[in-house]
Amino acid sequence: MGTIVISGTVVLVVLGFGNHVWWLAAVAVLFLYVRYGRDSTSSTSSTSSTSSSSGGGSSSGSTPSSYRAYRDRRDKQAKWERRYQRERPLESRRQARQKSK
């Protein structure tokens, strides 16, 4: 995604030598990419950290707000992993073999 945005921005800058409106379009594309494209993962992780501390939501990579929130998420993750191993024993063994290689 980033490569497409950068190449599109370069094209808009090159077109901007004839008409400066294209430069404004290039700035707008970069702004929208930084605001919504690249930064969307960190904004979702910050919202998931607030929702997970209130009792729900996933915690893929959010920073814990307190040790209790960290411990709750860790215990919930361990519970899901045990359930996955219990329900899918062949798949969990295959994943363990791949992880050990």
Residue pairs with C-beta under 8 A, 6 or more apart in sequence:
1 37
2 33
2 37
2 38
5 29
5 30
5 33
5 37
8 29
9 26
9 29
9 30
12 22
12 23
12 25
12 26
12 29
13 22
13 23
13 26
15 22
16 22
16 23
16 25
16 26
45 60
45 61
45 62
46 62
48 57
48 58
48 59
48 60
48 62
49 59
49 62
49 63
49 64
49 65
49 69
50 65
51 57
52 58
52 59
52 62
52 69
52 72
52 73
53 65
53 66
53 69
59 73
59 76
59 77
64 70
64 73
84 91
84 92
85 92
